[in-house]
Amino acid sequence: MFSAVTRTGILNASRTPFSRAVATQSARAFVATPARRAEEPQSVVAERARKNRPVSPHLSIYQPQMSWVLSGLHRNTGVLVAGSAYLYTVAFGLAPMFGVDLSSLAVASTLAAVPTPLLLAIKALVSGSLSFHCVNGIRHLVWDTSRGLNNKGVINSGYVVLGTTALLTGYLTFF
């Protein structure tokens, strides 16, 4: 069912302990591949190989760290902020064709009719996304100057970003 794939001579050619260790690891990486019988279609071989392959690790097995959590949040807030701006721009441009009024007076009167808890939730979502993305963008600009790129600097600047975002979100939501 499986044919062995070996690398002959790789261990004999290595001279240093490091190259011996690398050669041992690379020789172990190529242990076996599924053999294809002449009468079997490629899809059967692929299905059999898929069943014998280990599942790749997922994010759920890793302990969350501030650097990758804030990186993912920065990307998501960027998509949310930019996507909202693009969507509103397209809607504003197409609104006259459909007889919809998206002037600032019409939008303000529509928002005035929204219940206060829902309006505060919308304001918190928009202001939180925008303020986090802006503050974390400033953090990245500071990193571009090669400052704070050690572990302690990354973690400390992450806490500064979270604190500043909380203050800005509260201010923009309630005032």
N, C-alpha and C positions, 0 to 999 in steps of 0.2 A: 504494500500500500504506500509506503514511503521509501524513497531512495535517498541514501545518505549523500550529503555533499560535504566533502572534506577539502581542506587546504593542506596539501602535503608539503613538508619541508619548511613550513613557516616557523615552527618552534626551533628547528635546527639552525636557522639563519640568524636568530636573535642572539645578541651578545651581552647586552646590559640587562639588569633586572627590570628596568622600566619597559624596555622593548619586549622582554619576555612576557611581562604581565599584559601588555597591550596585545601581543600575539595570541596569548591564551584566551583573552576575552573575545577577540575577533574570531578566533577559531570556534569558540562556543556559540557565537551568534549565528553561525551557519550550520545548524545541526541536521535538519531534514526539510525536504520540500515534498509536497504531494506529487506522487507519480501519476501520470495520465496514461490510461489504457487507450489503445488506438480506437476502440469502438465507443468510448465515452465522449459526449459533447463537453465543451469547455465549461458550460454552466454547471454541470454536475461536479466537476473538479473544483470550481470556485466555491460552490456550496459546501462541499466537504472540507475545504480549507478554512472557510469561515467558521464552521462548527468547531474545529480544533484550535482556533486562534484564541488567545486570551483576550479578555475585555480590557480596553484601555482605562486607566484611572480617570476619575471625574473630579471636578472641583470639590465634591462633597467629602473626599477623603483628606483634603488638606485643611490645616488650621488657617482660618482667615487672618491675613496680615494687612495692616493699614495700607501699605503701598499698593497692593493689587486690588483691594476693595475700593480705595479712592480713585485708582486708575479706571476701573470699570464704571464707577459712578460718574466720573468726569466724562467718559464717552457717552453714557446714557443721557446725562443732562445736556450734553452738546447736541445730541440727536433730537431731544425733546424741544430745546430752545430753537434750534435752527429749523426743525420740521414745522413747529408752530408758526414761525415767522414766514416760512415759504408758503405754508397753507393759507395763512391770512392774506398774504400778498396776492396769491392766485385768486382767492375768493373775492378780494377787493377789486381786482381787475375784471373778473367775470360777472360781478354782481349787477352792473347796469344792464347786461344782456338778458338777465332773468328778472329784472324789475325789483331787485332786493336793494335796500338802502343800508350801506355799511359805513355811513358817515360817522364821525365821532359823536354827534348828537344822538343818532339812533343807537349806537353801541352803548353809550352812557345811560340812555333811558331803559334799554333792555337789562343792563346790569343792575339798575336801581330796583327792578322788579324781582330780582333774585333774592331768596331768603338769606338773611345775614349769615347763618352758619355755613351755608353752601358757598356764599361769596367769600368768606374768610378762608375756607378750604381751597378754593380756586386761587385766591391771592397768595396763600402760603405755598401752594405747589409751583406757581409761576415764579414768585420771588425767590423761593428756595432753590429752584433749578438754576435760575439766572445768576443769583448771587454765588452759589457754589461754583458754577462753571467759570465765572469771572475771577473769583478769588483763587481758585485752583489754577487758572490760567496764569495769574500773576506768579504763583508758586513755580510754575514751569518756566516762566521767563527768568526768574531768579536762578533756577537750575541751569539755564542756558549760559549764565555767567560763571558757571562752575563753582557755585557756592552752595553749601548744605547738601552735598551729594553723598555724605557718609550715612550710616544707618541712623545715628542719633539725630542728624540734621533732617533726614527724611521723616522720621517719626515726629520730631518736634514741629516741623512745618505742617505736618498733617493735622496735629492738634490745633495749630494756629488757624488753619483753613476751616476746620470744623467749628471752632469758636467764633470766628469772624462771620462765617455763614449763618450761624444761629442768631447772632446779633443783627445782621443785615436782614435776615428773613423776618425776624420779629418786628423790626422797625418798618419794613416795607409792607408787612401784612396789616399792622394795626394803626399805622399813621399815614 
